[in-house]
Amino acid sequence: MMTLPLLVGLDGRQKMSKTFKNHIAVTDPPAEMYGKIMSISDDLTLQYYDLLTDLAAARVSADLGSGKIHPKAAKENLAEMVTARFWGKGAAAKAAAEFSKIFSR
């Protein structure tokens, strides 16, 4: 028997689920997917790295702890990596630029 950890949803409390309306759908448009990932709490960032990317959460944690990377930058990288996985690097970069344009003011 194999068990896997559940991804916590956008609300930061319950498992990610369409029923709980706290999910990121693989069919969400790139800008929406990127924005949803950016909306997760900083506390969930490492769990998302661990479960959704090939980048080791321990490495990201060390970079955050040493101040090498800012939490916002870590989340931006995560959002771009996940969005690129489903929509391609170009769409992910465009979503990042749109997000920055809207929320950097």
Jmol script that loads the backbone (N, CA, C; Angstrom):
load data "model"
ATOM      1  N   MET A   1       0.832  -1.167   0.000  1.00  0.00           N
ATOM      2  CA  MET A   1       0.000   0.000   0.000  1.00  0.00           C
ATOM      3  C   MET A   1       0.893   1.252   0.000  1.00  0.00           C
ATOM      4  N   MET A   2       0.498   2.223  -0.782  1.00  0.00           N
ATOM      5  CA  MET A   2       1.264   3.463  -0.842  1.00  0.00           C
ATOM      6  C   MET A   2       0.343   4.616  -0.479  1.00  0.00           C
ATOM      7  N   THR A   3       0.846   5.502   0.347  1.00  0.00           N
ATOM      8  CA  THR A   3       0.077   6.697   0.683  1.00  0.00           C
ATOM      9  C   THR A   3       0.863   7.918   0.252  1.00  0.00           C
ATOM     10  N   LEU A   4       0.136   8.933  -0.133  1.00  0.00           N
ATOM     11  CA  LEU A   4       0.752  10.180  -0.566  1.00  0.00           C
ATOM     12  C   LEU A   4       0.136  11.332   0.218  1.00  0.00           C
ATOM     13  N   PRO A   5       0.917  12.377   0.454  1.00  0.00           N
ATOM     14  CA  PRO A   5       0.347  13.523   1.169  1.00  0.00           C
ATOM     15  C   PRO A   5      -0.670  14.256   0.289  1.00  0.00           C
ATOM     16  N   LEU A   6      -1.648  14.863   0.944  1.00  0.00           N
ATOM     17  CA  LEU A   6      -2.644  15.652   0.228  1.00  0.00           C
ATOM     18  C   LEU A   6      -2.182  17.091   0.153  1.00  0.00           C
ATOM     19  N   LEU A   7      -2.464  17.715  -0.951  1.00  0.00           N
ATOM     20  CA  LEU A   7      -2.130  19.122  -1.132  1.00  0.00           C
ATOM     21  C   LEU A   7      -3.194  19.960  -0.424  1.00  0.00           C
ATOM     22  N   VAL A   8      -2.761  20.866   0.410  1.00  0.00           N
ATOM     23  CA  VAL A   8      -3.681  21.767   1.096  1.00  0.00           C
ATOM     24  C   VAL A   8      -4.172  22.789   0.087  1.00  0.00           C
ATOM     25  N   GLY A   9      -5.452  23.110   0.161  1.00  0.00           N
ATOM     26  CA  GLY A   9      -6.057  24.025  -0.794  1.00  0.00           C
ATOM     27  C   GLY A   9      -5.725  25.485  -0.536  1.00  0.00           C
ATOM     28  N   LEU A  10      -6.268  26.336  -1.371  1.00  0.00           N
ATOM     29  CA  LEU A  10      -6.002  27.763  -1.321  1.00  0.00           C
ATOM     30  C   LEU A  10      -6.425  28.408  -0.005  1.00  0.00           C
ATOM     31  N   ASP A  11      -7.361  27.782   0.692  1.00  0.00           N
ATOM     32  CA  ASP A  11      -7.814  28.335   1.970  1.00  0.00           C
ATOM     33  C   ASP A  11      -6.809  28.084   3.088  1.00  0.00           C
ATOM     34  N   GLY A  12      -5.834  27.216   2.829  1.00  0.00           N
ATOM     35  CA  GLY A  12      -4.791  26.932   3.811  1.00  0.00           C
ATOM     36  C   GLY A  12      -5.208  26.005   4.929  1.00  0.00           C
ATOM     37  N   ARG A  13      -6.403  25.426   4.845  1.00  0.00           N
ATOM     38  CA  ARG A  13      -6.899  24.581   5.927  1.00  0.00           C
ATOM     39  C   ARG A  13      -7.291  23.189   5.462  1.00  0.00           C
ATOM     40  N   GLN A  14      -8.096  23.118   4.422  1.00  0.00           N
ATOM     41  CA  GLN A  14      -8.614  21.826   3.976  1.00  0.00           C
ATOM     42  C   GLN A  14      -7.833  21.326   2.765  1.00  0.00           C
ATOM     43  N   LYS A  15      -8.006  20.022   2.481  1.00  0.00           N
ATOM     44  CA  LYS A  15      -7.370  19.469   1.290  1.00  0.00           C
ATOM     45  C   LYS A  15      -7.887  20.208   0.059  1.00  0.00           C
ATOM     46  N   MET A  16      -7.055  20.289  -0.963  1.00  0.00           N
ATOM     47  CA  MET A  16      -7.466  20.955  -2.190  1.00  0.00           C
ATOM     48  C   MET A  16      -8.592  20.152  -2.827  1.00  0.00           C
ATOM     49  N   SER A  17      -9.684  20.842  -3.103  1.00  0.00           N
ATOM     50  CA  SER A  17     -10.850  20.153  -3.631  1.00  0.00           C
ATOM     51  C   SER A  17     -11.774  21.128  -4.346  1.00  0.00           C
ATOM     52  N   LYS A  18     -12.310  20.673  -5.467  1.00  0.00           N
ATOM     53  CA  LYS A  18     -13.308  21.469  -6.183  1.00  0.00           C
ATOM     54  C   LYS A  18     -14.537  21.672  -5.304  1.00  0.00           C
ATOM     55  N   THR A  19     -14.873  20.662  -4.529  1.00  0.00           N
ATOM     56  CA  THR A  19     -16.024  20.732  -3.628  1.00  0.00           C
ATOM     57  C   THR A  19     -15.865  21.867  -2.618  1.00  0.00           C
ATOM     58  N   PHE A  20     -14.662  22.039  -2.100  1.00  0.00           N
ATOM     59  CA  PHE A  20     -14.402  23.080  -1.108  1.00  0.00           C
ATOM     60  C   PHE A  20     -14.115  24.443  -1.762  1.00  0.00           C
ATOM     61  N   LYS A  21     -14.102  24.461  -3.088  1.00  0.00           N
ATOM     62  CA  LYS A  21     -13.833  25.690  -3.848  1.00  0.00           C
ATOM     63  C   LYS A  21     -12.498  26.322  -3.440  1.00  0.00           C
ATOM     64  N   ASN A  22     -11.497  25.495  -3.225  1.00  0.00           N
ATOM     65  CA  ASN A  22     -10.169  25.961  -2.845  1.00  0.00           C
ATOM     66  C   ASN A  22      -9.092  25.321  -3.729  1.00  0.00           C
ATOM     67  N   HIS A  23      -9.442  25.105  -4.983  1.00  0.00           N
ATOM     68  CA  HIS A  23      -8.574  24.342  -5.869  1.00  0.00           C
ATOM     69  C   HIS A  23      -7.979  25.201  -6.989  1.00  0.00           C
ATOM     70  N   ILE A  24      -6.949  24.651  -7.584  1.00  0.00           N
ATOM     71  CA  ILE A  24      -6.353  25.187  -8.804  1.00  0.00           C
ATOM     72  C   ILE A  24      -6.579  24.111  -9.856  1.00  0.00           C
ATOM     73  N   ALA A  25      -7.402  24.422 -10.836  1.00  0.00           N
ATOM     74  CA  ALA A  25      -7.699  23.438 -11.878  1.00  0.00           C
ATOM     75  C   ALA A  25      -6.597  23.444 -12.936  1.00  0.00           C
ATOM     76  N   VAL A  26      -6.280  22.286 -13.470  1.00  0.00           N
ATOM     77  CA  VAL A  26      -5.278  22.223 -14.531  1.00  0.00           C
ATOM     78  C   VAL A  26      -5.779  22.923 -15.793  1.00  0.00           C
ATOM     79  N   THR A  27      -7.071  23.160 -15.867  1.00  0.00           N
ATOM     80  CA  THR A  27      -7.654  23.860 -17.018  1.00  0.00           C
ATOM     81  C   THR A  27      -7.828  25.361 -16.772  1.00  0.00           C
ATOM     82  N   ASP A  28      -7.464  25.838 -15.579  1.00  0.00           N
ATOM     83  CA  ASP A  28      -7.524  27.280 -15.332  1.00  0.00           C
ATOM     84  C   ASP A  28      -6.619  27.992 -16.336  1.00  0.00           C
ATOM     85  N   PRO A  29      -7.056  29.135 -16.872  1.00  0.00           N
ATOM     86  CA  PRO A  29      -6.192  29.899 -17.778  1.00  0.00           C
ATOM     87  C   PRO A  29      -4.885  30.278 -17.070  1.00  0.00           C
ATOM     88  N   PRO A  30      -3.808  30.489 -17.820  1.00  0.00           N
ATOM     89  CA  PRO A  30      -2.504  30.754 -17.209  1.00  0.00           C
ATOM     90  C   PRO A  30      -2.507  31.877 -16.170  1.00  0.00           C
ATOM     91  N   ALA A  31      -3.133  33.000 -16.481  1.00  0.00           N
ATOM     92  CA  ALA A  31      -3.138  34.122 -15.537  1.00  0.00           C
ATOM     93  C   ALA A  31      -3.869  33.758 -14.246  1.00  0.00           C
ATOM     94  N   GLU A  32      -4.940  32.995 -14.368  1.00  0.00           N
ATOM     95  CA  GLU A  32      -5.697  32.582 -13.189  1.00  0.00           C
ATOM     96  C   GLU A  32      -4.903  31.578 -12.362  1.00  0.00           C
ATOM     97  N   MET A  33      -4.270  30.627 -13.029  1.00  0.00           N
ATOM     98  CA  MET A  33      -3.453  29.631 -12.336  1.00  0.00           C
ATOM     99  C   MET A  33      -2.315  30.324 -11.585  1.00  0.00           C
ATOM    100  N   TYR A  34      -1.636  31.222 -12.272  1.00  0.00           N
ATOM    101  CA  TYR A  34      -0.524  31.956 -11.671  1.00  0.00           C
ATOM    102  C   TYR A  34      -1.025  32.736 -10.453  1.00  0.00           C
ATOM    103  N   GLY A  35      -2.121  33.451 -10.608  1.00  0.00           N
ATOM    104  CA  GLY A  35      -2.666  34.249  -9.525  1.00  0.00           C
ATOM    105  C   GLY A  35      -3.090  33.419  -8.329  1.00  0.00           C
ATOM    106  N   LYS A  36      -3.684  32.275  -8.580  1.00  0.00           N
ATOM    107  CA  LYS A  36      -4.097  31.404  -7.477  1.00  0.00           C
ATOM    108  C   LYS A  36      -2.889  30.915  -6.688  1.00  0.00           C
ATOM    109  N   ILE A  37      -1.833  30.569  -7.385  1.00  0.00           N
ATOM    110  CA  ILE A  37      -0.628  30.116  -6.684  1.00  0.00           C
ATOM    111  C   ILE A  37      -0.026  31.257  -5.870  1.00  0.00           C
ATOM    112  N   MET A  38      -0.057  32.455  -6.421  1.00  0.00           N
ATOM    113  CA  MET A  38       0.456  33.613  -5.687  1.00  0.00           C
ATOM    114  C   MET A  38      -0.392  33.924  -4.455  1.00  0.00           C
ATOM    115  N   SER A  39      -1.631  33.453  -4.433  1.00  0.00           N
ATOM    116  CA  SER A  39      -2.516  33.749  -3.305  1.00  0.00           C
ATOM    117  C   SER A  39      -2.335  32.803  -2.119  1.00  0.00           C
ATOM    118  N   ILE A  40      -1.556  31.735  -2.283  1.00  0.00           N
ATOM    119  CA  ILE A  40      -1.369  30.819  -1.157  1.00  0.00           C
ATOM    120  C   ILE A  40      -0.565  31.515  -0.060  1.00  0.00           C
ATOM    121  N   SER A  41      -0.732  31.048   1.150  1.00  0.00           N
ATOM    122  CA  SER A  41       0.024  31.628   2.264  1.00  0.00           C
ATOM    123  C   SER A  41       1.498  31.242   2.129  1.00  0.00           C
ATOM    124  N   ASP A  42       2.348  32.072   2.694  1.00  0.00           N
ATOM    125  CA  ASP A  42       3.786  31.776   2.670  1.00  0.00           C
ATOM    126  C   ASP A  42       4.074  30.435   3.329  1.00  0.00           C
ATOM    127  N   ASP A  43       3.266  30.066   4.314  1.00  0.00           N
ATOM    128  CA  ASP A  43       3.464  28.797   5.023  1.00  0.00           C
ATOM    129  C   ASP A  43       3.295  27.582   4.115  1.00  0.00           C
ATOM    130  N   LEU A  44       2.488  27.713   3.069  1.00  0.00           N
ATOM    131  CA  LEU A  44       2.236  26.585   2.164  1.00  0.00           C
ATOM    132  C   LEU A  44       3.243  26.499   1.023  1.00  0.00           C
ATOM    133  N   THR A  45       4.031  27.515   0.832  1.00  0.00           N
ATOM    134  CA  THR A  45       4.932  27.570  -0.322  1.00  0.00           C
ATOM    135  C   THR A  45       5.832  26.342  -0.406  1.00  0.00           C
ATOM    136  N   LEU A  46       6.454  25.969   0.697  1.00  0.00           N
ATOM    137  CA  LEU A  46       7.375  24.822   0.667  1.00  0.00           C
ATOM    138  C   LEU A  46       6.654  23.517   0.378  1.00  0.00           C
ATOM    139  N   GLN A  47       5.454  23.356   0.926  1.00  0.00           N
ATOM    140  CA  GLN A  47       4.689  22.143   0.641  1.00  0.00           C
ATOM    141  C   GLN A  47       4.350  22.080  -0.848  1.00  0.00           C
ATOM    142  N   TYR A  48       3.976  23.193  -1.429  1.00  0.00           N
ATOM    143  CA  TYR A  48       3.658  23.220  -2.853  1.00  0.00           C
ATOM    144  C   TYR A  48       4.904  22.903  -3.688  1.00  0.00           C
ATOM    145  N   TYR A  49       6.056  23.467  -3.301  1.00  0.00           N
ATOM    146  CA  TYR A  49       7.306  23.127  -4.000  1.00  0.00           C
ATOM    147  C   TYR A  49       7.537  21.625  -3.941  1.00  0.00           C
ATOM    148  N   ASP A  50       7.388  21.060  -2.767  1.00  0.00           N
ATOM    149  CA  ASP A  50       7.654  19.640  -2.565  1.00  0.00           C
ATOM    150  C   ASP A  50       6.737  18.750  -3.390  1.00  0.00           C
ATOM    151  N   LEU A  51       5.455  19.097  -3.442  1.00  0.00           N
ATOM    152  CA  LEU A  51       4.484  18.233  -4.105  1.00  0.00           C
ATOM    153  C   LEU A  51       4.271  18.538  -5.587  1.00  0.00           C
ATOM    154  N   LEU A  52       4.617  19.746  -6.027  1.00  0.00           N
ATOM    155  CA  LEU A  52       4.295  20.134  -7.399  1.00  0.00           C
ATOM    156  C   LEU A  52       5.498  20.369  -8.309  1.00  0.00           C
ATOM    157  N   THR A  53       6.699  20.330  -7.756  1.00  0.00           N
ATOM    158  CA  THR A  53       7.875  20.592  -8.593  1.00  0.00           C
ATOM    159  C   THR A  53       8.953  19.543  -8.338  1.00  0.00           C
ATOM    160  N   ASP A  54       9.969  19.575  -9.173  1.00  0.00           N
ATOM    161  CA  ASP A  54      11.125  18.703  -8.988  1.00  0.00           C
ATOM    162  C   ASP A  54      12.187  19.368  -8.119  1.00  0.00           C
ATOM    163  N   LEU A  55      11.979  20.646  -7.798  1.00  0.00           N
ATOM    164  CA  LEU A  55      12.930  21.386  -6.976  1.00  0.00           C
ATOM    165  C   LEU A  55      12.715  21.003  -5.514  1.00  0.00           C
ATOM    166  N   ALA A  56      13.764  20.660  -4.839  1.00  0.00           N
ATOM    167  CA  ALA A  56      13.657  20.203  -3.451  1.00  0.00           C
ATOM    168  C   ALA A  56      13.223  21.336  -2.527  1.00  0.00           C
ATOM    169  N   ALA A  57      12.206  21.065  -1.745  1.00  0.00           N
ATOM    170  CA  ALA A  57      11.712  22.056  -0.785  1.00  0.00           C
ATOM    171  C   ALA A  57      12.799  22.416   0.217  1.00  0.00           C
ATOM    172  N   ALA A  58      13.672  21.470   0.536  1.00  0.00           N
ATOM    173  CA  ALA A  58      14.754  21.736   1.487  1.00  0.00           C
ATOM    174  C   ALA A  58      15.701  22.801   0.946  1.00  0.00           C
ATOM    175  N   ARG A  59      15.942  22.755  -0.354  1.00  0.00           N
ATOM    176  CA  ARG A  59      16.811  23.759  -0.973  1.00  0.00           C
ATOM    177  C   ARG A  59      16.160  25.137  -0.924  1.00  0.00           C
ATOM    178  N   VAL A  60      14.890  25.189  -1.246  1.00  0.00           N
ATOM    179  CA  VAL A  60      14.158  26.456  -1.206  1.00  0.00           C
ATOM    180  C   VAL A  60      14.114  26.973   0.228  1.00  0.00           C
ATOM    181  N   SER A  61      13.881  26.064   1.177  1.00  0.00           N
ATOM    182  CA  SER A  61      13.841  26.436   2.586  1.00  0.00           C
ATOM    183  C   SER A  61      15.180  27.032   3.034  1.00  0.00           C
ATOM    184  N   ALA A  62      16.261  26.412   2.617  1.00  0.00           N
ATOM    185  CA  ALA A  62      17.595  26.919   2.971  1.00  0.00           C
ATOM    186  C   ALA A  62      17.820  28.297   2.367  1.00  0.00           C
ATOM    187  N   ASP A  63      17.401  28.488   1.123  1.00  0.00           N
ATOM    188  CA  ASP A  63      17.554  29.790   0.466  1.00  0.00           C
ATOM    189  C   ASP A  63      16.714  30.856   1.163  1.00  0.00           C
ATOM    190  N   LEU A  64      15.520  30.479   1.599  1.00  0.00           N
ATOM    191  CA  LEU A  64      14.668  31.421   2.333  1.00  0.00           C
ATOM    192  C   LEU A  64      15.284  31.745   3.692  1.00  0.00           C
ATOM    193  N   GLY A  65      15.758  30.731   4.378  1.00  0.00           N
ATOM    194  CA  GLY A  65      16.340  30.911   5.711  1.00  0.00           C
ATOM    195  C   GLY A  65      17.590  31.758   5.705  1.00  0.00           C
ATOM    196  N   SER A  66      18.386  31.641   4.650  1.00  0.00           N
ATOM    197  CA  SER A  66      19.636  32.401   4.567  1.00  0.00           C
ATOM    198  C   SER A  66      19.415  33.807   4.023  1.00  0.00           C
ATOM    199  N   GLY A  67      18.208  34.070   3.569  1.00  0.00           N
ATOM    200  CA  GLY A  67      17.932  35.385   2.982  1.00  0.00           C
ATOM    201  C   GLY A  67      18.361  35.496   1.526  1.00  0.00           C
ATOM    202  N   LYS A  68      18.792  34.375   0.955  1.00  0.00           N
ATOM    203  CA  LYS A  68      19.228  34.362  -0.442  1.00  0.00           C
ATOM    204  C   LYS A  68      18.055  34.671  -1.384  1.00  0.00           C
ATOM    205  N   ILE A  69      16.861  34.295  -0.958  1.00  0.00           N
ATOM    206  CA  ILE A  69      15.664  34.534  -1.758  1.00  0.00           C
ATOM    207  C   ILE A  69      14.552  35.057  -0.848  1.00  0.00           C
ATOM    208  N   HIS A  70      13.804  36.011  -1.329  1.00  0.00           N
ATOM    209  CA  HIS A  70      12.676  36.593  -0.590  1.00  0.00           C
ATOM    210  C   HIS A  70      11.463  35.674  -0.761  1.00  0.00           C
ATOM    211  N   PRO A  71      10.603  35.570   0.261  1.00  0.00           N
ATOM    212  CA  PRO A  71       9.416  34.707   0.142  1.00  0.00           C
ATOM    213  C   PRO A  71       8.563  35.015  -1.090  1.00  0.00           C
ATOM    214  N   LYS A  72       8.431  36.281  -1.452  1.00  0.00           N
ATOM    215  CA  LYS A  72       7.641  36.632  -2.632  1.00  0.00           C
ATOM    216  C   LYS A  72       8.297  36.079  -3.898  1.00  0.00           C
ATOM    217  N   ALA A  73       9.616  36.170  -3.978  1.00  0.00           N
ATOM    218  CA  ALA A  73      10.340  35.651  -5.138  1.00  0.00           C
ATOM    219  C   ALA A  73      10.205  34.132  -5.229  1.00  0.00           C
ATOM    220  N   ALA A  74      10.226  33.460  -4.077  1.00  0.00           N
ATOM    221  CA  ALA A  74      10.057  32.001  -4.060  1.00  0.00           C
ATOM    222  C   ALA A  74       8.679  31.626  -4.590  1.00  0.00           C
ATOM    223  N   LYS A  75       7.673  32.394  -4.190  1.00  0.00           N
ATOM    224  CA  LYS A  75       6.309  32.110  -4.635  1.00  0.00           C
ATOM    225  C   LYS A  75       6.148  32.433  -6.121  1.00  0.00           C
ATOM    226  N   GLU A  76       6.779  33.510  -6.585  1.00  0.00           N
ATOM    227  CA  GLU A  76       6.729  33.847  -8.013  1.00  0.00           C
ATOM    228  C   GLU A  76       7.365  32.747  -8.852  1.00  0.00           C
ATOM    229  N   ASN A  77       8.480  32.221  -8.378  1.00  0.00           N
ATOM    230  CA  ASN A  77       9.151  31.125  -9.083  1.00  0.00           C
ATOM    231  C   ASN A  77       8.258  29.882  -9.120  1.00  0.00           C
ATOM    232  N   LEU A  78       7.639  29.576  -8.004  1.00  0.00           N
ATOM    233  CA  LEU A  78       6.720  28.437  -7.928  1.00  0.00           C
ATOM    234  C   LEU A  78       5.562  28.616  -8.900  1.00  0.00           C
ATOM    235  N   ALA A  79       4.942  29.784  -8.882  1.00  0.00           N
ATOM    236  CA  ALA A  79       3.799  30.055  -9.766  1.00  0.00           C
ATOM    237  C   ALA A  79       4.200  29.931 -11.232  1.00  0.00           C
ATOM    238  N   GLU A  80       5.379  30.422 -11.561  1.00  0.00           N
ATOM    239  CA  GLU A  80       5.824  30.341 -12.943  1.00  0.00           C
ATOM    240  C   GLU A  80       6.136  28.901 -13.345  1.00  0.00           C
ATOM    241  N   MET A  81       6.747  28.135 -12.453  1.00  0.00           N
ATOM    242  CA  MET A  81       7.074  26.739 -12.752  1.00  0.00           C
ATOM    243  C   MET A  81       5.810  25.906 -12.985  1.00  0.00           C
ATOM    244  N   VAL A  82       4.830  26.060 -12.110  1.00  0.00           N
ATOM    245  CA  VAL A  82       3.610  25.267 -12.222  1.00  0.00           C
ATOM    246  C   VAL A  82       2.815  25.690 -13.451  1.00  0.00           C
ATOM    247  N   THR A  83       2.698  26.983 -13.677  1.00  0.00           N
ATOM    248  CA  THR A  83       1.962  27.472 -14.847  1.00  0.00           C
ATOM    249  C   THR A  83       2.643  27.012 -16.131  1.00  0.00           C
ATOM    250  N   ALA A  84       3.963  27.052 -16.166  1.00  0.00           N
ATOM    251  CA  ALA A  84       4.706  26.608 -17.352  1.00  0.00           C
ATOM    252  C   ALA A  84       4.499  25.119 -17.617  1.00  0.00           C
ATOM    253  N   ARG A  85       4.349  24.338 -16.576  1.00  0.00           N
ATOM    254  CA  ARG A  85       4.137  22.900 -16.744  1.00  0.00           C
ATOM    255  C   ARG A  85       2.871  22.619 -17.559  1.00  0.00           C
ATOM    256  N   PHE A  86       1.830  23.414 -17.338  1.00  0.00           N
ATOM    257  CA  PHE A  86       0.554  23.176 -18.016  1.00  0.00           C
ATOM    258  C   PHE A  86       0.355  24.026 -19.265  1.00  0.00           C
ATOM    259  N   TRP A  87       0.968  25.194 -19.333  1.00  0.00           N
ATOM    260  CA  TRP A  87       0.693  26.127 -20.422  1.00  0.00           C
ATOM    261  C   TRP A  87       1.921  26.549 -21.221  1.00  0.00           C
ATOM    262  N   GLY A  88       3.105  26.143 -20.810  1.00  0.00           N
ATOM    263  CA  GLY A  88       4.326  26.510 -21.517  1.00  0.00           C
ATOM    264  C   GLY A  88       4.988  27.737 -20.898  1.00  0.00           C
ATOM    265  N   LYS A  89       6.281  27.871 -21.163  1.00  0.00           N
ATOM    266  CA  LYS A  89       7.068  28.957 -20.561  1.00  0.00           C
ATOM    267  C   LYS A  89       6.595  30.339 -21.009  1.00  0.00           C
ATOM    268  N   GLY A  90       6.211  30.463 -22.267  1.00  0.00           N
ATOM    269  CA  GLY A  90       5.756  31.754 -22.773  1.00  0.00           C
ATOM    270  C   GLY A  90       4.497  32.236 -22.070  1.00  0.00           C
ATOM    271  N   ALA A  91       3.534  31.344 -21.924  1.00  0.00           N
ATOM    272  CA  ALA A  91       2.286  31.699 -21.248  1.00  0.00           C
ATOM    273  C   ALA A  91       2.529  32.001 -19.773  1.00  0.00           C
ATOM    274  N   ALA A  92       3.447  31.269 -19.161  1.00  0.00           N
ATOM    275  CA  ALA A  92       3.760  31.504 -17.747  1.00  0.00           C
ATOM    276  C   ALA A  92       4.431  32.866 -17.571  1.00  0.00           C
ATOM    277  N   ALA A  93       5.350  33.206 -18.460  1.00  0.00           N
ATOM    278  CA  ALA A  93       6.015  34.504 -18.386  1.00  0.00           C
ATOM    279  C   ALA A  93       5.019  35.643 -18.595  1.00  0.00           C
ATOM    280  N   LYS A  94       4.089  35.449 -19.513  1.00  0.00           N
ATOM    281  CA  LYS A  94       3.056  36.460 -19.757  1.00  0.00           C
ATOM    282  C   LYS A  94       2.154  36.614 -18.535  1.00  0.00           C
ATOM    283  N   ALA A  95       1.784  35.511 -17.922  1.00  0.00           N
ATOM    284  CA  ALA A  95       0.953  35.552 -16.712  1.00  0.00           C
ATOM    285  C   ALA A  95       1.696  36.268 -15.585  1.00  0.00           C
ATOM    286  N   ALA A  96       2.995  36.014 -15.457  1.00  0.00           N
ATOM    287  CA  ALA A  96       3.801  36.676 -14.423  1.00  0.00           C
ATOM    288  C   ALA A  96       3.851  38.184 -14.660  1.00  0.00           C
ATOM    289  N   ALA A  97       4.024  38.574 -15.914  1.00  0.00           N
ATOM    290  CA  ALA A  97       4.079  40.001 -16.248  1.00  0.00           C
ATOM    291  C   ALA A  97       2.743  40.678 -15.964  1.00  0.00           C
ATOM    292  N   GLU A  98       1.647  40.014 -16.313  1.00  0.00           N
ATOM    293  CA  GLU A  98       0.313  40.557 -16.053  1.00  0.00           C
ATOM    294  C   GLU A  98       0.072  40.703 -14.558  1.00  0.00           C
ATOM    295  N   PHE A  99       0.458  39.685 -13.804  1.00  0.00           N
ATOM    296  CA  PHE A  99       0.276  39.723 -12.352  1.00  0.00           C
ATOM    297  C   PHE A  99       1.068  40.880 -11.760  1.00  0.00           C
ATOM    298  N   SER A 100       2.308  41.005 -12.177  1.00  0.00           N
ATOM    299  CA  SER A 100       3.166  42.073 -11.670  1.00  0.00           C
ATOM    300  C   SER A 100       2.610  43.451 -12.006  1.00  0.00           C
ATOM    301  N   LYS A 101       2.103  43.593 -13.217  1.00  0.00           N
ATOM    302  CA  LYS A 101       1.541  44.867 -13.660  1.00  0.00           C
ATOM    303  C   LYS A 101       0.327  45.256 -12.807  1.00  0.00           C
ATOM    304  N   ILE A 102      -0.493  44.284 -12.466  1.00  0.00           N
ATOM    305  CA  ILE A 102      -1.723  44.545 -11.704  1.00  0.00           C
ATOM    306  C   ILE A 102      -1.426  44.748 -10.215  1.00  0.00           C
ATOM    307  N   PHE A 103      -0.563  43.918  -9.646  1.00  0.00           N
ATOM    308  CA  PHE A 103      -0.403  43.895  -8.189  1.00  0.00           C
ATOM    309  C   PHE A 103       0.846  44.573  -7.669  1.00  0.00           C
ATOM    310  N   SER A 104       1.692  45.116  -8.516  1.00  0.00           N
ATOM    311  CA  SER A 104       2.910  45.754  -8.011  1.00  0.00           C
ATOM    312  C   SER A 104       2.699  47.220  -7.666  1.00  0.00           C
ATOM    313  N   ARG A 105       1.524  47.724  -7.913  1.00  0.00           N
ATOM    314  CA  ARG A 105       1.262  49.136  -7.592  1.00  0.00           C
ATOM    315  C   ARG A 105       0.881  49.303  -6.157  1.00  0.00           C
TER     316      ARG A 105
END
end "model"
wireframe off; spacefill off
backbone 0.3
color backbone group
